[in-house]
Amino acid sequence: MFERVGIGAASVEDICDEAGLTRGALYSNFANKDELVMAMIDDHLDSGLAEMERLQSLAVDADDYLRLIESPERRRDDVLSATPVLHMEYLLYALRDPRNRPRLALRQQRWRELIESIVRADFERLGGDPPMSVEAAAAMISALDDGYALHELVEPGSYRAGTFSETLLALRRMWQAGTARSTAPSRRPGR
């Protein structure tokens, strides 16, 4: 329902009808529609964090991990992972109601913290001076992910599965090449 008509347009009655619940059943679990929406976002975030940790445990190295995040092995069991439309709808819902923004911001921070921990570990493995701060790299990765999803919504077919992983792998290779050049002994002509 949220994907079809939008969260703001969906009434509690519509939600209950769609779910086959009574209003009493909904209100026995959630104070209002906002609480239901935020619970769904929490579930999405918790599922996503757990899945990223699971993929990290399967990966043999950082490159393998980047490939796994868009592979068939990645589980996408929660509702928000099923469609980028729904993901964007939740973002818009929070943006339209200032009361929801701080709650969504905390959830985004948790996601960025996971990305930061992965980036930090990779920077430490690669050595040298990072091309940007860990925080800036995590923000860029998060923005790339949202940007690819948004572009696919506007222009279906523009986002090929695996593009996000390939972009991150390319950025990582550029960082590795830059690190290798900066740590290689310089050669003087004639030697």
N, CA and C atoms as an extended XYZ file, in Angstrom:
573
Properties=species:S:1:pos:R:3:atomname:S:1:resname:S:1:resid:I:1 pbc="F F F"
N         0.830       -1.187        0.000 N   MET     1
C         0.000        0.000        0.000 CA  MET     1
C         0.875        1.251        0.000 C   MET     1
N         1.912        1.274        0.848 N   PHE     2
C         2.771        2.452        0.921 CA  PHE     2
C         3.459        2.709       -0.416 C   PHE     2
N         3.846        1.660       -1.083 N   GLU     3
C         4.490        1.822       -2.386 CA  GLU     3
C         3.484        2.339       -3.418 C   GLU     3
N         2.282        1.851       -3.364 N   ARG     4
C         1.263        2.187       -4.346 CA  ARG     4
C         0.731        3.606       -4.200 C   ARG     4
N         0.372        4.022       -2.964 N   VAL     5
C        -0.266        5.331       -2.782 CA  VAL     5
C         0.577        6.313       -1.977 C   VAL     5
N         1.637        5.834       -1.363 N   GLY     6
C         2.461        6.698       -0.521 CA  GLY     6
C         2.030        6.574        0.934 C   GLY     6
N         2.977        6.774        1.820 N   ILE     7
C         2.692        6.639        3.245 CA  ILE     7
C         1.710        7.707        3.700 C   ILE     7
N         1.934        8.943        3.266 N   GLY     8
C         1.075       10.042        3.695 CA  GLY     8
C        -0.373        9.852        3.277 C   GLY     8
N        -0.595        9.276        2.102 N   ALA     9
C        -1.960        9.104        1.592 CA  ALA     9
C        -2.653        7.874        2.171 C   ALA     9
N        -1.902        6.961        2.746 N   ALA    10
C        -2.492        5.738        3.294 CA  ALA    10
C        -3.075        6.026        4.678 C   ALA    10
N        -4.369        5.825        4.813 N   SER    11
C        -5.013        6.018        6.119 CA  SER    11
C        -4.825        4.763        6.969 C   SER    11
N        -5.042        4.899        8.252 N   VAL    12
C        -4.967        3.746        9.146 CA  VAL    12
C        -5.979        2.692        8.699 C   VAL    12
N        -7.148        3.132        8.266 N   GLU    13
C        -8.164        2.196        7.781 CA  GLU    13
C        -7.653        1.434        6.554 C   GLU    13
N        -7.010        2.160        5.620 N   ASP    14
C        -6.452        1.511        4.429 CA  ASP    14
C        -5.398        0.473        4.822 C   ASP    14
N        -4.548        0.851        5.748 N   ILE    15
C        -3.476       -0.048        6.199 CA  ILE    15
C        -4.074       -1.305        6.814 C   ILE    15
N        -5.071       -1.121        7.678 N   CYS    16
C        -5.714       -2.271        8.327 CA  CYS    16
C        -6.399       -3.166        7.308 C   CYS    16
N        -7.093       -2.567        6.346 N   ASP    17
C        -7.756       -3.355        5.300 CA  ASP    17
C        -6.729       -4.165        4.506 C   ASP    17
N        -5.647       -3.505        4.118 N   GLU    18
C        -4.608       -4.165        3.318 CA  GLU    18
C        -3.973       -5.319        4.089 C   GLU    18
N        -3.758       -5.121        5.391 N   ALA    19
C        -3.094       -6.134        6.220 CA  ALA    19
C        -4.064       -7.174        6.770 C   ALA    19
N        -5.357       -6.914        6.620 N   GLY    20
C        -6.341       -7.843        7.174 CA  GLY    20
C        -6.408       -7.768        8.688 C   GLY    20
N        -6.202       -6.578        9.214 N   LEU    21
C        -6.215       -6.356       10.668 CA  LEU    21
C        -7.354       -5.410       11.044 C   LEU    21
N        -7.714       -5.457       12.302 N   THR    22
C        -8.652       -4.466       12.823 CA  THR    22
C        -7.840       -3.279       13.304 C   THR    22
N        -8.495       -2.144       13.445 N   ARG    23
C        -7.813       -0.959       14.000 CA  ARG    23
C        -7.275       -1.277       15.388 C   ARG    23
N        -8.058       -2.031       16.162 N   GLY    24
C        -7.624       -2.406       17.510 CA  GLY    24
C        -6.337       -3.195       17.500 C   GLY    24
N        -6.194       -4.096       16.522 N   ALA    25
C        -4.971       -4.889       16.418 CA  ALA    25
C        -3.777       -3.992       16.102 C   ALA    25
N        -3.979       -3.029       15.198 N   LEU    26
C        -2.894       -2.114       14.867 CA  LEU    26
C        -2.524       -1.267       16.079 C   LEU    26
N        -3.550       -0.705       16.729 N   TYR    27
C        -3.280        0.183       17.862 CA  TYR    27
C        -2.802       -0.563       19.107 C   TYR    27
N        -2.998       -1.874       19.156 N   SER    28
C        -2.458       -2.615       20.306 CA  SER    28
C        -0.945       -2.771       20.181 C   SER    28
N        -0.420       -2.570       18.972 N   ASN    29
C         1.022       -2.688       18.747 CA  ASN    29
C         1.720       -1.364       18.482 C   ASN    29
N         0.978       -0.384       17.951 N   PHE    30
C         1.578        0.896       17.584 CA  PHE    30
C         0.667        2.036       18.028 C   PHE    30
N         1.259        3.095       18.525 N   ALA    31
C         0.474        4.248       18.980 CA  ALA    31
C        -0.214        4.960       17.819 C   ALA    31
N         0.430        4.935       16.648 N   ASN    32
C        -0.119        5.625       15.477 CA  ASN    32
C         0.621        5.153       14.230 C   ASN    32
N         0.283        5.716       13.097 N   LYS    33
C         0.906        5.329       11.832 CA  LYS    33
C         2.409        5.618       11.848 C   LYS    33
N         2.804        6.737       12.439 N   ASP    34
C         4.228        7.063       12.511 CA  ASP    34
C         5.018        5.952       13.207 C   ASP    34
N         4.470        5.433       14.292 N   GLU    35
C         5.168        4.371       15.028 CA  GLU    35
C         5.289        3.105       14.174 C   GLU    35
N         4.249        2.797       13.417 N   LEU    36
C         4.311        1.655       12.500 CA  LEU    36
C         5.400        1.867       11.459 C   LEU    36
N         5.419        3.041       10.861 N   VAL    37
C         6.415        3.358        9.829 CA  VAL    37
C         7.824        3.284       10.405 C   VAL    37
N         8.040        3.872       11.558 N   MET    38
C         9.379        3.857       12.147 CA  MET    38
C         9.781        2.438       12.551 C   MET    38
N         8.829        1.616       12.991 N   ALA    39
C         9.135        0.216       13.305 CA  ALA    39
C         9.569       -0.528       12.048 C   ALA    39
N         8.931       -0.217       10.923 N   MET    40
C         9.332       -0.851        9.665 CA  MET    40
C        10.729       -0.404        9.264 C   MET    40
N        11.033        0.867        9.468 N   ILE    41
C        12.377        1.375        9.154 CA  ILE    41
C        13.403        0.720       10.077 C   ILE    41
N        13.069        0.594       11.369 N   ASP    42
C        13.980       -0.086       12.305 CA  ASP    42
C        14.259       -1.518       11.865 C   ASP    42
N        13.195       -2.207       11.482 N   ASP    43
C        13.343       -3.594       11.036 CA  ASP    43
C        14.248       -3.662        9.802 C   ASP    43
N        14.023       -2.735        8.874 N   HIS    44
C        14.849       -2.682        7.666 CA  HIS    44
C        16.319       -2.451        8.027 C   HIS    44
N        16.574       -1.496        8.900 N   LEU    45
C        17.945       -1.182        9.282 CA  LEU    45
C        18.588       -2.363       10.004 C   LEU    45
N        17.891       -2.938       10.968 N   ASP    46
C        18.452       -4.073       11.704 CA  ASP    46
C        18.746       -5.248       10.781 C   ASP    46
N        17.826       -5.531        9.867 N   SER    47
C        18.031       -6.618        8.904 CA  SER    47
C        19.226       -6.317        7.998 C   SER    47
N        19.301       -5.067        7.529 N   GLY    48
C        20.398       -4.673        6.654 CA  GLY    48
C        21.755       -4.755        7.338 C   GLY    48
N        21.836       -4.286        8.569 N   LEU    49
C        23.094       -4.343        9.312 CA  LEU    49
C        23.503       -5.791        9.553 C   LEU    49
N        22.556       -6.621        9.946 N   ALA    50
C        22.860       -8.037       10.188 CA  ALA    50
C        23.331       -8.717        8.897 C   ALA    50
N        22.696       -8.373        7.784 N   GLU    51
C        23.086       -8.982        6.513 CA  GLU    51
C        24.479       -8.531        6.084 C   GLU    51
N        24.802       -7.253        6.277 N   MET    52
C        26.141       -6.782        5.914 CA  MET    52
C        27.202       -7.474        6.775 C   MET    52
N        26.898       -7.680        8.047 N   GLU    53
C        27.838       -8.393        8.922 CA  GLU    53
C        27.977       -9.849        8.487 C   GLU    53
N        26.879      -10.472        8.070 N   ARG    54
C        26.929      -11.854        7.589 CA  ARG    54
C        27.800      -11.940        6.339 C   ARG    54
N        27.623      -10.995        5.421 N   LEU    55
C        28.421      -11.000        4.200 CA  LEU    55
C        29.894      -10.771        4.506 C   LEU    55
N        30.176       -9.912        5.493 N   GLN    56
C        31.574       -9.685        5.896 CA  GLN    56
C        32.197      -10.989        6.374 C   GLN    56
N        31.427      -11.770        7.123 N   SER    57
C        31.967      -13.030        7.639 CA  SER    57
C        32.198      -14.056        6.522 C   SER    57
N        31.486      -13.940        5.411 N   LEU    58
C        31.661      -14.854        4.276 CA  LEU    58
C        32.813      -14.446        3.367 C   LEU    58
N        33.111      -13.147        3.339 N   ALA    59
C        34.091      -12.612        2.385 CA  ALA    59
C        35.509      -13.040        2.741 C   ALA    59
N        36.285      -13.358        1.709 N   VAL    60
C        37.688      -13.721        1.931 CA  VAL    60
C        38.583      -12.484        1.988 C   VAL    60
N        38.137      -11.383        1.368 N   ASP    61
C        38.879      -10.132        1.430 CA  ASP    61
C        37.921       -8.986        1.096 C   ASP    61
N        38.440       -7.770        1.090 N   ALA    62
C        37.596       -6.590        0.869 CA  ALA    62
C        36.951       -6.603       -0.510 C   ALA    62
N        37.694       -7.019       -1.539 N   ASP    63
C        37.115       -7.091       -2.883 CA  ASP    63
C        35.958       -8.084       -2.931 C   ASP    63
N        36.131       -9.216       -2.298 N   ASP    64
C        35.077      -10.230       -2.263 CA  ASP    64
C        33.836       -9.673       -1.553 C   ASP    64
N        34.058       -8.949       -0.475 N   TYR    65
C        32.934       -8.349        0.245 CA  TYR    65
C        32.162       -7.386       -0.659 C   TYR    65
N        32.868       -6.541       -1.387 N   LEU    66
C        32.210       -5.586       -2.281 CA  LEU    66
C        31.412       -6.301       -3.366 C   LEU    66
N        31.904       -7.433       -3.822 N   ARG    67
C        31.136       -8.209       -4.801 CA  ARG    67
C        29.892       -8.834       -4.161 C   ARG    67
N        30.032       -9.300       -2.932 N   LEU    68
C        28.924       -9.975       -2.253 CA  LEU    68
C        27.736       -9.057       -1.969 C   LEU    68
N        27.975       -7.763       -1.790 N   ILE    69
C        26.859       -6.886       -1.408 CA  ILE    69
C        25.806       -6.757       -2.499 C   ILE    69
N        26.145       -7.111       -3.740 N   GLU    70
C        25.138       -7.110       -4.806 CA  GLU    70
C        24.987       -8.482       -5.447 C   GLU    70
N        25.430       -9.495       -4.759 N   SER    71
C        25.391      -10.844       -5.321 CA  SER    71
C        24.078      -11.550       -4.971 C   SER    71
N        23.822      -12.669       -5.620 N   PRO    72
C        22.639      -13.467       -5.270 CA  PRO    72
C        22.693      -14.002       -3.835 C   PRO    72
N        23.883      -14.060       -3.232 N   GLU    73
C        24.001      -14.533       -1.853 CA  GLU    73
C        23.445      -13.538       -0.832 C   GLU    73
N        23.291      -12.284       -1.257 N   ARG    74
C        22.759      -11.277       -0.331 CA  ARG    74
C        21.267      -11.504       -0.129 C   ARG    74
N        20.875      -11.610        1.114 N   ARG    75
C        19.470      -11.797        1.461 CA  ARG    75
C        18.779      -10.443        1.500 C   ARG    75
N        17.613      -10.390        0.913 N   ARG    76
C        16.806       -9.172        0.911 CA  ARG    76
C        15.406       -9.542        1.381 C   ARG    76
N        15.348       -9.949        2.650 N   ASP    77
C        14.101      -10.471        3.208 CA  ASP    77
C        13.127       -9.416        3.697 C   ASP    77
N        13.623       -8.249        4.069 N   ASP    78
C        12.708       -7.264        4.644 CA  ASP    78
C        11.993       -6.487        3.539 C   ASP    78
N        10.882       -5.892        3.908 N   VAL    79
C        10.005       -5.218        2.948 CA  VAL    79
C        10.711       -4.078        2.216 C   VAL    79
N        11.480       -3.276        2.916 N   LEU    80
C        12.109       -2.112        2.290 CA  LEU    80
C        13.186       -2.479        1.281 C   LEU    80
N        13.796       -3.635        1.446 N   SER    81
C        14.826       -4.054        0.495 CA  SER    81
C        14.228       -4.540       -0.817 C   SER    81
N        12.943       -4.815       -0.812 N   ALA    82
C        12.296       -5.380       -1.996 CA  ALA    82
C        12.200       -4.391       -3.144 C   ALA    82
N        12.098       -3.103       -2.839 N   THR    83
C        11.894       -2.119       -3.896 CA  THR    83
C        12.475       -0.769       -3.523 C   THR    83
N        13.174       -0.128       -4.463 N   PRO    84
C        13.699        1.206       -4.168 CA  PRO    84
C        12.582        2.239       -4.010 C   PRO    84
N        11.420        2.004       -4.593 N   VAL    85
C        10.302        2.948       -4.443 CA  VAL    85
C         9.939        3.081       -2.967 C   VAL    85
N         9.839        1.953       -2.304 N   LEU    86
C         9.460        1.978       -0.890 CA  LEU    86
C        10.540        2.640       -0.041 C   LEU    86
N        11.793        2.364       -0.360 N   HIS    87
C        12.900        3.006        0.363 CA  HIS    87
C        12.800        4.529        0.231 C   HIS    87
N        12.592        5.007       -0.978 N   MET    88
C        12.475        6.452       -1.202 CA  MET    88
C        11.214        7.018       -0.538 C   MET    88
N        10.150        6.247       -0.543 N   GLU    89
C         8.909        6.694        0.101 CA  GLU    89
C         9.132        6.932        1.593 C   GLU    89
N         9.884        6.057        2.235 N   TYR    90
C        10.171        6.241        3.661 CA  TYR    90
C        11.023        7.481        3.898 C   TYR    90
N        11.994        7.713        3.029 N   LEU    91
C        12.811        8.929        3.154 CA  LEU    91
C        11.943       10.175        2.993 C   LEU    91
N        11.088       10.180        1.987 N   LEU    92
C        10.206       11.328        1.760 CA  LEU    92
C         9.244       11.541        2.926 C   LEU    92
N         8.743       10.469        3.469 N   TYR    93
C         7.815       10.562        4.595 CA  TYR    93
C         8.495       11.262        5.779 C   TYR    93
N         9.716       10.864        6.055 N   ALA    94
C        10.444       11.486        7.164 CA  ALA    94
C        10.750       12.947        6.863 C   ALA    94
N        11.073       13.248        5.615 N   LEU    95
C        11.384       14.629        5.256 CA  LEU    95
C        10.155       15.537        5.322 C   LEU    95
N         8.994       14.989        5.028 N   ARG    96
C         7.772       15.803        5.031 CA  ARG    96
C         7.277       16.110        6.433 C   ARG    96
N         7.664       15.323        7.393 N   ASP    97
C         7.235       15.558        8.769 CA  ASP    97
C         8.483       15.768        9.627 C   ASP    97
N         8.762       17.013        9.981 N   PRO    98
C         9.984       17.311       10.732 CA  PRO    98
C        10.144       16.494       12.019 C   PRO    98
N         9.042       16.027       12.594 N   ARG    99
C         9.141       15.214       13.822 CA  ARG    99
C         9.827       13.882       13.557 C   ARG    99
N         9.758       13.396       12.334 N   ASN   100
C        10.354       12.097       12.009 CA  ASN   100
C        11.824       12.199       11.610 C   ASN   100
N        12.257       13.383       11.231 N   ARG   101
C        13.631       13.538       10.725 CA  ARG   101
C        14.701       13.104       11.732 C   ARG   101
N        14.631       13.543       12.990 N   PRO   102
C        15.689       13.111       13.925 CA  PRO   102
C        15.735       11.590       14.092 C   PRO   102
N        14.584       10.964       14.072 N   ARG   103
C        14.532        9.510       14.231 CA  ARG   103
C        15.157        8.823       13.021 C   ARG   103
N        14.864        9.317       11.831 N   LEU   104
C        15.451        8.736       10.629 CA  LEU   104
C        16.956        9.036       10.573 C   LEU   104
N        17.339       10.230       11.014 N   ALA   105
C        18.759       10.596       11.017 CA  ALA   105
C        19.568        9.647       11.905 C   ALA   105
N        19.014        9.268       13.047 N   LEU   106
C        19.713        8.319       13.919 CA  LEU   106
C        19.905        6.975       13.232 C   LEU   106
N        18.929        6.570       12.472 N   ARG   107
C        19.030        5.301       11.757 CA  ARG   107
C        20.061        5.396       10.635 C   ARG   107
N        20.084        6.510        9.934 N   GLN   108
C        21.102        6.709        8.898 CA  GLN   108
C        22.491        6.727        9.504 C   GLN   108
N        22.632        7.329       10.686 N   GLN   109
C        23.938        7.358       11.346 CA  GLN   109
C        24.419        5.944       11.665 C   GLN   109
N        23.513        5.080       12.109 N   ARG   110
C        23.895        3.688       12.391 CA  ARG   110
C        24.408        3.014       11.118 C   ARG   110
N        23.741        3.269       10.003 N   TRP   111
C        24.152        2.675        8.739 CA  TRP   111
C        25.527        3.202        8.321 C   TRP   111
N        25.710        4.531        8.437 N   ARG   112
C        27.009        5.115        8.081 CA  ARG   112
C        28.108        4.593        8.995 C   ARG   112
N        27.821        4.363       10.262 N   GLU   113
C        28.829        3.829       11.183 CA  GLU   113
C        29.321        2.456       10.736 C   GLU   113
N        28.408        1.630       10.219 N   LEU   114
C        28.829        0.335        9.693 CA  LEU   114
C        29.749        0.545        8.489 C   LEU   114
N        29.346        1.420        7.587 N   ILE   115
C        30.172        1.699        6.411 CA  ILE   115
C        31.528        2.251        6.851 C   ILE   115
N        31.530        3.157        7.827 N   GLU   116
C        32.789        3.726        8.328 CA  GLU   116
C        33.699        2.640        8.865 C   GLU   116
N        33.154        1.676        9.594 N   SER   117
C        34.004        0.615       10.157 CA  SER   117
C        34.637       -0.214        9.047 C   SER   117
N        33.900       -0.450        7.974 N   ILE   118
C        34.427       -1.215        6.839 CA  ILE   118
C        35.504       -0.405        6.127 C   ILE   118
N        35.231        0.871        5.882 N   VAL   119
C        36.192        1.744        5.199 CA  VAL   119
C        37.455        1.911        6.048 C   VAL   119
N        37.287        2.127        7.338 N   ARG   120
C        38.437        2.308        8.236 CA  ARG   120
C        39.349        1.080        8.181 C   ARG   120
N        38.761       -0.107        8.264 N   ALA   121
C        39.553       -1.336        8.218 CA  ALA   121
C        40.283       -1.457        6.884 C   ALA   121
N        39.622       -1.084        5.802 N   ASP   122
C        40.250       -1.163        4.489 CA  ASP   122
C        41.379       -0.151        4.360 C   ASP   122
N        41.167        1.078        4.811 N   PHE   123
C        42.229        2.088        4.782 CA  PHE   123
C        43.443        1.600        5.574 C   PHE   123
N        43.197        0.976        6.725 N   GLU   124
C        44.310        0.484        7.545 CA  GLU   124
C        45.061       -0.634        6.833 C   GLU   124
N        44.341       -1.512        6.149 N   ARG   125
C        44.990       -2.597        5.394 CA  ARG   125
C        45.840       -2.045        4.254 C   ARG   125
N        45.326       -1.017        3.576 N   LEU   126
C        46.023       -0.471        2.419 CA  LEU   126
C        47.213        0.395        2.808 C   LEU   126
N        47.154        1.020        3.973 N   GLY   127
C        48.246        1.872        4.422 CA  GLY   127
C        48.302        3.185        3.659 C   GLY   127
N        49.286        3.979        3.969 N   GLY   128
C        49.424        5.278        3.308 CA  GLY   128
C        48.408        6.286        3.818 C   GLY   128
N        48.383        7.433        3.172 N   ASP   129
C        47.435        8.475        3.547 CA  ASP   129
C        46.129        8.280        2.786 C   ASP   129
N        45.021        8.147        3.496 N   PRO   130
C        43.738        7.979        2.806 CA  PRO   130
C        43.427        9.191        1.933 C   PRO   130
N        42.715        8.978        0.822 N   PRO   131
C        42.386       10.081       -0.072 CA  PRO   131
C        41.328       11.014        0.519 C   PRO   131
N        40.637       10.567        1.557 N   MET   132
C        39.611       11.374        2.222 CA  MET   132
C        39.393       10.790        3.604 C   MET   132
N        38.650       11.492        4.409 N   SER   133
C        38.373       10.977        5.742 CA  SER   133
C        37.452        9.766        5.646 C   SER   133
N        37.493        8.929        6.659 N   VAL   134
C        36.610        7.768        6.731 CA  VAL   134
C        35.158        8.225        6.670 C   VAL   134
N        34.854        9.305        7.380 N   GLU   135
C        33.483        9.826        7.415 CA  GLU   135
C        33.027       10.287        6.027 C   GLU   135
N        33.914       10.979        5.310 N   ALA   136
C        33.570       11.447        3.962 CA  ALA   136
C        33.390       10.264        3.008 C   ALA   136
N        34.231        9.254        3.131 N   ALA   137
C        34.100        8.073        2.278 CA  ALA   137
C        32.779        7.357        2.552 C   ALA   137
N        32.401        7.213        3.826 N   ALA   138
C        31.139        6.551        4.170 CA  ALA   138
C        29.947        7.345        3.652 C   ALA   138
N        30.003        8.656        3.762 N   ALA   139
C        28.916        9.505        3.255 CA  ALA   139
C        28.805        9.366        1.736 C   ALA   139
N        29.947        9.305        1.041 N   MET   140
C        29.946        9.154       -0.410 CA  MET   140
C        29.336        7.809       -0.814 C   MET   140
N        29.702        6.757       -0.122 N   ILE   141
C        29.185        5.421       -0.436 CA  ILE   141
C        27.681        5.368       -0.214 C   ILE   141
N        27.223        5.938        0.870 N   SER   142
C        25.782        5.976        1.155 CA  SER   142
C        25.042        6.772        0.078 C   SER   142
N        25.610        7.909       -0.323 N   ALA   143
C        24.989        8.745       -1.354 CA  ALA   143
C        24.967        8.029       -2.711 C   ALA   143
N        26.022        7.301       -3.025 N   LEU   144
C        26.054        6.527       -4.274 CA  LEU   144
C        24.925        5.501       -4.294 C   LEU   144
N        24.761        4.811       -3.194 N   ASP   145
C        23.729        3.784       -3.090 CA  ASP   145
C        22.341        4.392       -3.306 C   ASP   145
N        22.047        5.490       -2.598 N   ASP   146
C        20.753        6.159       -2.765 CA  ASP   146
C        20.603        6.726       -4.182 C   ASP   146
N        21.680        7.275       -4.707 N   GLY   147
C        21.631        7.870       -6.045 CA  GLY   147
C        21.339        6.852       -7.135 C   GLY   147
N        21.992        5.704       -7.082 N   TYR   148
C        21.715        4.663       -8.066 CA  TYR   148
C        20.256        4.221       -7.979 C   TYR   148
N        19.749        4.056       -6.754 N   ALA   149
C        18.351        3.629       -6.591 CA  ALA   149
C        17.400        4.676       -7.162 C   ALA   149
N        17.667        5.945       -6.908 N   LEU   150
C        16.810        7.013       -7.405 CA  LEU   150
C        16.836        7.074       -8.932 C   LEU   150
N        18.003        6.941       -9.514 N   HIS   151
C        18.110        6.972      -10.975 CA  HIS   151
C        17.352        5.808      -11.616 C   HIS   151
N        17.388        4.651      -10.983 N   GLU   152
C        16.650        3.502      -11.502 CA  GLU   152
C        15.152        3.761      -11.455 C   GLU   152
N        14.693        4.471      -10.430 N   LEU   153
C        13.268        4.797      -10.345 CA  LEU   153
C        12.853        5.760      -11.455 C   LEU   153
N        13.700        6.734      -11.741 N   VAL   154
C        13.392        7.732      -12.763 CA  VAL   154
C        13.529        7.136      -14.157 C   VAL   154
N        14.564        6.340      -14.350 N   GLU   155
C        14.850        5.762      -15.665 CA  GLU   155
C        15.058        4.251      -15.523 C   GLU   155
N        13.968        3.492      -15.477 N   PRO   156
C        14.093        2.035      -15.302 CA  PRO   156
C        15.045        1.420      -16.327 C   PRO   156
N        15.886        0.542      -15.831 N   GLY   157
C        16.877       -0.105      -16.690 CA  GLY   157
C        18.211        0.608      -16.719 C   GLY   157
N        18.288        1.807      -16.124 N   SER   158
C        19.546        2.554      -16.135 CA  SER   158
C        20.544        1.995      -15.122 C   SER   158
N        20.052        1.255      -14.179 N   TYR   159
C        20.910        0.684      -13.132 CA  TYR   159
C        20.991       -0.817      -13.341 C   TYR   159
N        22.129       -1.267      -13.749 N   ARG   160
C        22.362       -2.697      -13.936 CA  ARG   160
C        22.826       -3.282      -12.620 C   ARG   160
N        22.266       -4.421      -12.249 N   ALA   161
C        22.687       -5.083      -11.008 CA  ALA   161
C        24.201       -5.261      -11.031 C   ALA   161
N        24.836       -4.902       -9.959 N   GLY   162
C        26.286       -5.009       -9.841 CA  GLY   162
C        27.020       -3.695      -10.037 C   GLY   162
N        26.320       -2.676      -10.520 N   THR   163
C        26.966       -1.390      -10.784 CA  THR   163
C        27.545       -0.776       -9.505 C   THR   163
N        26.799       -0.848       -8.422 N   PHE   164
C        27.259       -0.271       -7.159 CA  PHE   164
C        28.549       -0.957       -6.714 C   PHE   164
N        28.564       -2.287       -6.724 N   SER   165
C        29.771       -3.026       -6.338 CA  SER   165
C        30.939       -2.690       -7.258 C   SER   165
N        30.678       -2.640       -8.569 N   GLU   166
C        31.742       -2.323       -9.523 CA  GLU   166
C        32.307       -0.928       -9.288 C   GLU   166
N        31.439        0.020       -8.943 N   THR   167
C        31.900        1.386       -8.665 CA  THR   167
C        32.797        1.404       -7.432 C   THR   167
N        32.388        0.704       -6.386 N   LEU   168
C        33.197        0.663       -5.165 CA  LEU   168
C        34.524       -0.050       -5.408 C   LEU   168
N        34.496       -1.113       -6.194 N   LEU   169
C        35.744       -1.816       -6.529 CA  LEU   169
C        36.684       -0.911       -7.322 C   LEU   169
N        36.129       -0.141       -8.268 N   ALA   170
C        36.953        0.781       -9.057 CA  ALA   170
C        37.570        1.859       -8.164 C   ALA   170
N        36.770        2.412       -7.254 N   LEU   171
C        37.299        3.421       -6.326 CA  LEU   171
C        38.404        2.821       -5.459 C   LEU   171
N        38.201        1.590       -5.018 N   ARG   172
C        39.204        0.922       -4.182 CA  ARG   172
C        40.483        0.688       -4.978 C   ARG   172
N        40.369        0.274       -6.250 N   ARG   173
C        41.558        0.061       -7.087 CA  ARG   173
C        42.322        1.370       -7.314 C   ARG   173
N        41.571        2.472       -7.516 N   MET   174
C        42.241        3.774       -7.683 CA  MET   174
C        43.003        4.140       -6.414 C   MET   174
N        42.410        3.884       -5.261 N   TRP   175
C        43.072        4.168       -3.984 CA  TRP   175
C        44.314        3.300       -3.850 C   TRP   175
N        44.206        2.017       -4.202 N   GLN   176
C        45.364        1.129       -4.131 CA  GLN   176
C        46.481        1.604       -5.057 C   GLN   176
N        46.114        2.008       -6.265 N   ALA   177
C        47.125        2.478       -7.227 CA  ALA   177
C        47.801        3.735       -6.715 C   ALA   177
N        47.025        4.652       -6.160 N   GLY   178
C        47.597        5.877       -5.599 CA  GLY   178
C        48.516        5.590       -4.433 C   GLY   178
N        48.141        4.636       -3.596 N   THR   179
C        48.965        4.256       -2.453 CA  THR   179
C        50.255        3.604       -2.925 C   THR   179
N        50.157        2.735       -3.937 N   ALA   180
C        51.345        2.062       -4.464 CA  ALA   180
C        52.336        3.064       -5.044 C   ALA   180
N        51.810        4.066       -5.779 N   ARG   181
C        52.703        5.097       -6.352 CA  ARG   181
C        53.364        5.931       -5.266 C   ARG   181
N        52.619        6.262       -4.221 N   SER   182
C        53.179        7.136       -3.188 CA  SER   182
C        54.185        6.420       -2.303 C   SER   182
N        54.124        5.078       -2.242 N   THR   183
C        55.066        4.347       -1.398 CA  THR   183
C        56.199        3.710       -2.195 C   THR   183
N        56.118        3.751       -3.542 N   ALA   184
C        57.170        3.167       -4.374 CA  ALA   184
C        58.416        4.047       -4.328 C   ALA   184
N        59.603        3.427       -4.324 N   PRO   185
C        60.826        4.239       -4.341 CA  PRO   185
C        60.899        5.016       -5.650 C   PRO   185
N        61.335        6.264       -5.537 N   SER   186
C        61.417        7.071       -6.754 CA  SER   186
C        62.652        6.658       -7.547 C   SER   186
N        62.510        6.735       -8.866 N   ARG   187
C        63.627        6.386       -9.744 CA  ARG   187
C        64.187        7.665      -10.341 C   ARG   187
N        65.488        7.712      -10.377 N   ARG   188
C        66.150        8.841      -11.036 CA  ARG   188
C        66.600        8.392      -12.407 C   ARG   188
N        66.601        9.328      -13.352 N   PRO   189
C        67.066        8.975      -14.710 CA  PRO   189
C        68.486        8.422      -14.646 C   PRO   189
N        68.767        7.415      -15.485 N   GLY   190
C        70.114        6.851      -15.570 CA  GLY   190
C        70.328        5.706      -14.587 C   GLY   190
N        69.386        5.381      -13.767 N   ARG   191
C        69.576        4.284      -12.817 CA  ARG   191
C        68.784        3.093      -13.207 C   ARG   191
